[in-house]
Amino acid sequence: MVSMKEAKTNQPVHELIKKRWSPRSFSSEKILKDDLKTLFEAMSWAASARNAQPWQIIVGSKDEGET
C-alpha cells in the first residue's frame, strides 16, 4: 500500500487537493521531436485572457549541450 501524504492547510481545502501527489522526478526516456511539435500545437490553442497572454516556451535537451 502506498502511503498518502496530506497537505497541512490553514483554511479548508477540498480533499482531492489536499491529497494530490506530484512526483518531482523526470524520466530518462527521450521525447520525440514530432511529439513535441504536437504538444506545442495543442498549447497554442490553450485558453488565455482575451488571447493576450505572452506565452513563452523553452525546451532543453540533455543531448544538446547546456540548456
Phi and psi restraints in degrees (range 20) as a CNS / XPLOR table:
assign (resid 1 and name C) (resid 2 and name N)
       (resid 2 and name CA) (resid 2 and name C) 1.0 -83.5 20.0 2
assign (resid 2 and name N) (resid 2 and name CA)
       (resid 2 and name C) (resid 3 and name N) 1.0 129.6 20.0 2
assign (resid 2 and name C) (resid 3 and name N)
       (resid 3 and name CA) (resid 3 and name C) 1.0 -77.1 20.0 2
assign (resid 3 and name N) (resid 3 and name CA)
       (resid 3 and name C) (resid 4 and name N) 1.0 137.9 20.0 2
assign (resid 3 and name C) (resid 4 and name N)
       (resid 4 and name CA) (resid 4 and name C) 1.0 -101.5 20.0 2
assign (resid 4 and name N) (resid 4 and name CA)
       (resid 4 and name C) (resid 5 and name N) 1.0 129.4 20.0 2
assign (resid 4 and name C) (resid 5 and name N)
       (resid 5 and name CA) (resid 5 and name C) 1.0 -89.0 20.0 2
assign (resid 5 and name N) (resid 5 and name CA)
       (resid 5 and name C) (resid 6 and name N) 1.0 146.0 20.0 2
assign (resid 5 and name C) (resid 6 and name N)
       (resid 6 and name CA) (resid 6 and name C) 1.0 -124.5 20.0 2
assign (resid 6 and name N) (resid 6 and name CA)
       (resid 6 and name C) (resid 7 and name N) 1.0 131.5 20.0 2
assign (resid 6 and name C) (resid 7 and name N)
       (resid 7 and name CA) (resid 7 and name C) 1.0 -65.1 20.0 2
assign (resid 7 and name N) (resid 7 and name CA)
       (resid 7 and name C) (resid 8 and name N) 1.0 137.3 20.0 2
assign (resid 7 and name C) (resid 8 and name N)
       (resid 8 and name CA) (resid 8 and name C) 1.0 -90.3 20.0 2
assign (resid 8 and name N) (resid 8 and name CA)
       (resid 8 and name C) (resid 9 and name N) 1.0 117.6 20.0 2
assign (resid 8 and name C) (resid 9 and name N)
       (resid 9 and name CA) (resid 9 and name C) 1.0 -117.1 20.0 2
assign (resid 9 and name N) (resid 9 and name CA)
       (resid 9 and name C) (resid 10 and name N) 1.0 152.5 20.0 2
assign (resid 9 and name C) (resid 10 and name N)
       (resid 10 and name CA) (resid 10 and name C) 1.0 -86.6 20.0 2
assign (resid 10 and name N) (resid 10 and name CA)
       (resid 10 and name C) (resid 11 and name N) 1.0 -21.9 20.0 2
assign (resid 10 and name C) (resid 11 and name N)
       (resid 11 and name CA) (resid 11 and name C) 1.0 -123.9 20.0 2
assign (resid 11 and name N) (resid 11 and name CA)
       (resid 11 and name C) (resid 12 and name N) 1.0 159.4 20.0 2
assign (resid 11 and name C) (resid 12 and name N)
       (resid 12 and name CA) (resid 12 and name C) 1.0 -61.2 20.0 2
assign (resid 12 and name N) (resid 12 and name CA)
       (resid 12 and name C) (resid 13 and name N) 1.0 131.3 20.0 2
assign (resid 12 and name C) (resid 13 and name N)
       (resid 13 and name CA) (resid 13 and name C) 1.0 -133.8 20.0 2
assign (resid 13 and name N) (resid 13 and name CA)
       (resid 13 and name C) (resid 14 and name N) 1.0 142.3 20.0 2
assign (resid 13 and name C) (resid 14 and name N)
       (resid 14 and name CA) (resid 14 and name C) 1.0 -55.3 20.0 2
assign (resid 14 and name N) (resid 14 and name CA)
       (resid 14 and name C) (resid 15 and name N) 1.0 141.4 20.0 2
assign (resid 14 and name C) (resid 15 and name N)
       (resid 15 and name CA) (resid 15 and name C) 1.0 -57.5 20.0 2
assign (resid 15 and name N) (resid 15 and name CA)
       (resid 15 and name C) (resid 16 and name N) 1.0 -37.8 20.0 2
assign (resid 15 and name C) (resid 16 and name N)
       (resid 16 and name CA) (resid 16 and name C) 1.0 -61.0 20.0 2
assign (resid 16 and name N) (resid 16 and name CA)
       (resid 16 and name C) (resid 17 and name N) 1.0 -35.9 20.0 2
assign (resid 16 and name C) (resid 17 and name N)
       (resid 17 and name CA) (resid 17 and name C) 1.0 -75.2 20.0 2
assign (resid 17 and name N) (resid 17 and name CA)
       (resid 17 and name C) (resid 18 and name N) 1.0 -42.1 20.0 2
assign (resid 17 and name C) (resid 18 and name N)
       (resid 18 and name CA) (resid 18 and name C) 1.0 -62.5 20.0 2
assign (resid 18 and name N) (resid 18 and name CA)
       (resid 18 and name C) (resid 19 and name N) 1.0 -32.2 20.0 2
assign (resid 18 and name C) (resid 19 and name N)
       (resid 19 and name CA) (resid 19 and name C) 1.0 -100.1 20.0 2
assign (resid 19 and name N) (resid 19 and name CA)
       (resid 19 and name C) (resid 20 and name N) 1.0 8.7 20.0 2
assign (resid 19 and name C) (resid 20 and name N)
       (resid 20 and name CA) (resid 20 and name C) 1.0 -63.4 20.0 2
assign (resid 20 and name N) (resid 20 and name CA)
       (resid 20 and name C) (resid 21 and name N) 1.0 140.3 20.0 2
assign (resid 20 and name C) (resid 21 and name N)
       (resid 21 and name CA) (resid 21 and name C) 1.0 -126.8 20.0 2
assign (resid 21 and name N) (resid 21 and name CA)
       (resid 21 and name C) (resid 22 and name N) 1.0 133.7 20.0 2
assign (resid 21 and name C) (resid 22 and name N)
       (resid 22 and name CA) (resid 22 and name C) 1.0 -131.0 20.0 2
assign (resid 22 and name N) (resid 22 and name CA)
       (resid 22 and name C) (resid 23 and name N) 1.0 114.6 20.0 2
assign (resid 22 and name C) (resid 23 and name N)
       (resid 23 and name CA) (resid 23 and name C) 1.0 -69.2 20.0 2
assign (resid 23 and name N) (resid 23 and name CA)
       (resid 23 and name C) (resid 24 and name N) 1.0 143.8 20.0 2
assign (resid 23 and name C) (resid 24 and name N)
       (resid 24 and name CA) (resid 24 and name C) 1.0 -113.5 20.0 2
assign (resid 24 and name N) (resid 24 and name CA)
       (resid 24 and name C) (resid 25 and name N) 1.0 59.9 20.0 2
assign (resid 24 and name C) (resid 25 and name N)
       (resid 25 and name CA) (resid 25 and name C) 1.0 -143.3 20.0 2
assign (resid 25 and name N) (resid 25 and name CA)
       (resid 25 and name C) (resid 26 and name N) 1.0 161.5 20.0 2
assign (resid 25 and name C) (resid 26 and name N)
       (resid 26 and name CA) (resid 26 and name C) 1.0 -121.7 20.0 2
assign (resid 26 and name N) (resid 26 and name CA)
       (resid 26 and name C) (resid 27 and name N) 1.0 147.7 20.0 2
assign (resid 26 and name C) (resid 27 and name N)
       (resid 27 and name CA) (resid 27 and name C) 1.0 -78.0 20.0 2
assign (resid 27 and name N) (resid 27 and name CA)
       (resid 27 and name C) (resid 28 and name N) 1.0 148.4 20.0 2
assign (resid 27 and name C) (resid 28 and name N)
       (resid 28 and name CA) (resid 28 and name C) 1.0 -84.8 20.0 2
assign (resid 28 and name N) (resid 28 and name CA)
       (resid 28 and name C) (resid 29 and name N) 1.0 -3.2 20.0 2
assign (resid 28 and name C) (resid 29 and name N)
       (resid 29 and name CA) (resid 29 and name C) 1.0 -72.5 20.0 2
assign (resid 29 and name N) (resid 29 and name CA)
       (resid 29 and name C) (resid 30 and name N) 1.0 132.2 20.0 2
assign (resid 29 and name C) (resid 30 and name N)
       (resid 30 and name CA) (resid 30 and name C) 1.0 -73.0 20.0 2
assign (resid 30 and name N) (resid 30 and name CA)
       (resid 30 and name C) (resid 31 and name N) 1.0 148.0 20.0 2
assign (resid 30 and name C) (resid 31 and name N)
       (resid 31 and name CA) (resid 31 and name C) 1.0 -98.7 20.0 2
assign (resid 31 and name N) (resid 31 and name CA)
       (resid 31 and name C) (resid 32 and name N) 1.0 128.5 20.0 2
assign (resid 31 and name C) (resid 32 and name N)
       (resid 32 and name CA) (resid 32 and name C) 1.0 -67.5 20.0 2
assign (resid 32 and name N) (resid 32 and name CA)
       (resid 32 and name C) (resid 33 and name N) 1.0 144.8 20.0 2
assign (resid 32 and name C) (resid 33 and name N)
       (resid 33 and name CA) (resid 33 and name C) 1.0 -59.5 20.0 2
assign (resid 33 and name N) (resid 33 and name CA)
       (resid 33 and name C) (resid 34 and name N) 1.0 -36.0 20.0 2
assign (resid 33 and name C) (resid 34 and name N)
       (resid 34 and name CA) (resid 34 and name C) 1.0 -64.7 20.0 2
assign (resid 34 and name N) (resid 34 and name CA)
       (resid 34 and name C) (resid 35 and name N) 1.0 -36.0 20.0 2
assign (resid 34 and name C) (resid 35 and name N)
       (resid 35 and name CA) (resid 35 and name C) 1.0 -67.6 20.0 2
assign (resid 35 and name N) (resid 35 and name CA)
       (resid 35 and name C) (resid 36 and name N) 1.0 -39.5 20.0 2
assign (resid 35 and name C) (resid 36 and name N)
       (resid 36 and name CA) (resid 36 and name C) 1.0 -62.0 20.0 2
assign (resid 36 and name N) (resid 36 and name CA)
       (resid 36 and name C) (resid 37 and name N) 1.0 -42.6 20.0 2
assign (resid 36 and name C) (resid 37 and name N)
       (resid 37 and name CA) (resid 37 and name C) 1.0 -60.4 20.0 2
assign (resid 37 and name N) (resid 37 and name CA)
       (resid 37 and name C) (resid 38 and name N) 1.0 -39.8 20.0 2
assign (resid 37 and name C) (resid 38 and name N)
       (resid 38 and name CA) (resid 38 and name C) 1.0 -64.2 20.0 2
assign (resid 38 and name N) (resid 38 and name CA)
       (resid 38 and name C) (resid 39 and name N) 1.0 -43.3 20.0 2
assign (resid 38 and name C) (resid 39 and name N)
       (resid 39 and name CA) (resid 39 and name C) 1.0 -61.9 20.0 2
assign (resid 39 and name N) (resid 39 and name CA)
       (resid 39 and name C) (resid 40 and name N) 1.0 -43.3 20.0 2
assign (resid 39 and name C) (resid 40 and name N)
       (resid 40 and name CA) (resid 40 and name C) 1.0 -63.8 20.0 2
assign (resid 40 and name N) (resid 40 and name CA)
       (resid 40 and name C) (resid 41 and name N) 1.0 -38.1 20.0 2
assign (resid 40 and name C) (resid 41 and name N)
       (resid 41 and name CA) (resid 41 and name C) 1.0 -63.1 20.0 2
assign (resid 41 and name N) (resid 41 and name CA)
       (resid 41 and name C) (resid 42 and name N) 1.0 -44.7 20.0 2
assign (resid 41 and name C) (resid 42 and name N)
       (resid 42 and name CA) (resid 42 and name C) 1.0 -63.4 20.0 2
assign (resid 42 and name N) (resid 42 and name CA)
       (resid 42 and name C) (resid 43 and name N) 1.0 -41.3 20.0 2
assign (resid 42 and name C) (resid 43 and name N)
       (resid 43 and name CA) (resid 43 and name C) 1.0 -64.5 20.0 2
assign (resid 43 and name N) (resid 43 and name CA)
       (resid 43 and name C) (resid 44 and name N) 1.0 -31.9 20.0 2
assign (resid 43 and name C) (resid 44 and name N)
       (resid 44 and name CA) (resid 44 and name C) 1.0 -66.9 20.0 2
assign (resid 44 and name N) (resid 44 and name CA)
       (resid 44 and name C) (resid 45 and name N) 1.0 -18.8 20.0 2
assign (resid 44 and name C) (resid 45 and name N)
       (resid 45 and name CA) (resid 45 and name C) 1.0 -99.5 20.0 2
assign (resid 45 and name N) (resid 45 and name CA)
       (resid 45 and name C) (resid 46 and name N) 1.0 7.1 20.0 2
assign (resid 45 and name C) (resid 46 and name N)
       (resid 46 and name CA) (resid 46 and name C) 1.0 -67.8 20.0 2
assign (resid 46 and name N) (resid 46 and name CA)
       (resid 46 and name C) (resid 47 and name N) 1.0 147.2 20.0 2
assign (resid 46 and name C) (resid 47 and name N)
       (resid 47 and name CA) (resid 47 and name C) 1.0 -65.7 20.0 2
assign (resid 47 and name N) (resid 47 and name CA)
       (resid 47 and name C) (resid 48 and name N) 1.0 146.9 20.0 2
assign (resid 47 and name C) (resid 48 and name N)
       (resid 48 and name CA) (resid 48 and name C) 1.0 -147.7 20.0 2
assign (resid 48 and name N) (resid 48 and name CA)
       (resid 48 and name C) (resid 49 and name N) 1.0 166.1 20.0 2
assign (resid 48 and name C) (resid 49 and name N)
       (resid 49 and name CA) (resid 49 and name C) 1.0 -72.8 20.0 2
assign (resid 49 and name N) (resid 49 and name CA)
       (resid 49 and name C) (resid 50 and name N) 1.0 106.6 20.0 2
assign (resid 49 and name C) (resid 50 and name N)
       (resid 50 and name CA) (resid 50 and name C) 1.0 55.3 20.0 2
assign (resid 50 and name N) (resid 50 and name CA)
       (resid 50 and name C) (resid 51 and name N) 1.0 27.1 20.0 2
assign (resid 50 and name C) (resid 51 and name N)
       (resid 51 and name CA) (resid 51 and name C) 1.0 57.2 20.0 2
assign (resid 51 and name N) (resid 51 and name CA)
       (resid 51 and name C) (resid 52 and name N) 1.0 33.9 20.0 2
assign (resid 51 and name C) (resid 52 and name N)
       (resid 52 and name CA) (resid 52 and name C) 1.0 -115.4 20.0 2
assign (resid 52 and name N) (resid 52 and name CA)
       (resid 52 and name C) (resid 53 and name N) 1.0 10.7 20.0 2
assign (resid 52 and name C) (resid 53 and name N)
       (resid 53 and name CA) (resid 53 and name C) 1.0 -72.8 20.0 2
assign (resid 53 and name N) (resid 53 and name CA)
       (resid 53 and name C) (resid 54 and name N) 1.0 135.2 20.0 2
assign (resid 53 and name C) (resid 54 and name N)
       (resid 54 and name CA) (resid 54 and name C) 1.0 -84.1 20.0 2
assign (resid 54 and name N) (resid 54 and name CA)
       (resid 54 and name C) (resid 55 and name N) 1.0 72.6 20.0 2
assign (resid 54 and name C) (resid 55 and name N)
       (resid 55 and name CA) (resid 55 and name C) 1.0 -59.6 20.0 2
assign (resid 55 and name N) (resid 55 and name CA)
       (resid 55 and name C) (resid 56 and name N) 1.0 133.5 20.0 2
assign (resid 55 and name C) (resid 56 and name N)
       (resid 56 and name CA) (resid 56 and name C) 1.0 -137.1 20.0 2
assign (resid 56 and name N) (resid 56 and name CA)
       (resid 56 and name C) (resid 57 and name N) 1.0 128.4 20.0 2
assign (resid 56 and name C) (resid 57 and name N)
       (resid 57 and name CA) (resid 57 and name C) 1.0 -123.8 20.0 2
assign (resid 57 and name N) (resid 57 and name CA)
       (resid 57 and name C) (resid 58 and name N) 1.0 127.2 20.0 2
assign (resid 57 and name C) (resid 58 and name N)
       (resid 58 and name CA) (resid 58 and name C) 1.0 -119.2 20.0 2
assign (resid 58 and name N) (resid 58 and name CA)
       (resid 58 and name C) (resid 59 and name N) 1.0 127.9 20.0 2
assign (resid 58 and name C) (resid 59 and name N)
       (resid 59 and name CA) (resid 59 and name C) 1.0 -122.8 20.0 2
assign (resid 59 and name N) (resid 59 and name CA)
       (resid 59 and name C) (resid 60 and name N) 1.0 133.3 20.0 2
assign (resid 59 and name C) (resid 60 and name N)
       (resid 60 and name CA) (resid 60 and name C) 1.0 -128.9 20.0 2
assign (resid 60 and name N) (resid 60 and name CA)
       (resid 60 and name C) (resid 61 and name N) 1.0 152.7 20.0 2
assign (resid 60 and name C) (resid 61 and name N)
       (resid 61 and name CA) (resid 61 and name C) 1.0 -130.7 20.0 2
assign (resid 61 and name N) (resid 61 and name CA)
       (resid 61 and name C) (resid 62 and name N) 1.0 138.9 20.0 2
assign (resid 61 and name C) (resid 62 and name N)
       (resid 62 and name CA) (resid 62 and name C) 1.0 -59.4 20.0 2
assign (resid 62 and name N) (resid 62 and name CA)
       (resid 62 and name C) (resid 63 and name N) 1.0 -31.6 20.0 2
assign (resid 62 and name C) (resid 63 and name N)
       (resid 63 and name CA) (resid 63 and name C) 1.0 -86.3 20.0 2
assign (resid 63 and name N) (resid 63 and name CA)
       (resid 63 and name C) (resid 64 and name N) 1.0 5.9 20.0 2
assign (resid 63 and name C) (resid 64 and name N)
       (resid 64 and name CA) (resid 64 and name C) 1.0 -110.1 20.0 2
assign (resid 64 and name N) (resid 64 and name CA)
       (resid 64 and name C) (resid 65 and name N) 1.0 26.1 20.0 2
assign (resid 64 and name C) (resid 65 and name N)
       (resid 65 and name CA) (resid 65 and name C) 1.0 79.6 20.0 2
assign (resid 65 and name N) (resid 65 and name CA)
       (resid 65 and name C) (resid 66 and name N) 1.0 -158.4 20.0 2
assign (resid 65 and name C) (resid 66 and name N)
       (resid 66 and name CA) (resid 66 and name C) 1.0 -69.7 20.0 2
assign (resid 66 and name N) (resid 66 and name CA)
       (resid 66 and name C) (resid 67 and name N) 1.0 126.2 20.0 2
